[in-house]
Amino acid sequence: MNPVSRDTVVIARNAQRTSILAANDAYPKSGTNRRKVYEYILAQGLRGATDQEMEKALKIDGNTIRPSRGSLVKDGWLIDSGTTRPNDKGHACIVWRAVEQLEQGQLL
């Protein structure tokens, strides 16, 4: 598994120039954001967290939370819990959990 705190950004092949510039600006601090997201979800235990819950708790914009969480999923640190919770608008949102909880048998 890649380290939680590694700097990473994903840039789509068809990304607009402004998106590429934003990704390049975010790169140097992306490892710190990944660490914050991971530690927050880990601290939530079996409750896990939705993207919006992370945004509010960490005071980090969703445009930063989602890519950080997505890279943690891709690297095998987080998983979709199979459950959802409503966001502020009542839409169902995925609850994310740390894989470490699975390995410790906390989800069994």
Secondary structure, DSSP 8 states (H G I E B T S, - for coil): ---TT-------TT--HHHHHHHHHHHHHHHHHHHHHHHHHHHTGGG-B-HHHHHHHHT--HHHHHHHHHHHHHTTSEEEEEEEEE-TTS-EEEEEEEHHHHHTTTT-
